[in-house]
């Protein structure tokens, strides 16, 4: 009798360590979903009116900032304008373009957006271009 109890206990003990494979998720569990967006900044140099061949020092910088999601696209000519369009809290005083850009990122962060990729490159003839890819969890 003792042999049978010992063998049964030993089999039960080894049975606990047998791999059983991955279990299926419960039916109520939903996979995590994300929403993606892109923020693009471009600065181009535009020759003054009537001077198409003007040298670069006389060219005027022209900024374009675009916030794009699958639902909307918001365009602005400055970081301050985009911050205002996104209803970011106002700056306490007149501030630099860098602070205005950070107002935009603070607002996007408050809305759950997180930067996942950033690329920076020249746009030719002294211009610049930057793109930020962002994502947020969909409730």
Secondary structure, DSSP 8 states (H G I E B T S, - for coil): -HHHHHHHHHHHHHHTTS--------TT-----EEEEEEEEEEEEE--TT-TT--GGG-EEEEEEEEEESS-EEEESSHHHHHHHTT----SS---HHHHHHHHHHHHHHTT-EEEEEEEEEEETTEEEEEEEEEEE--
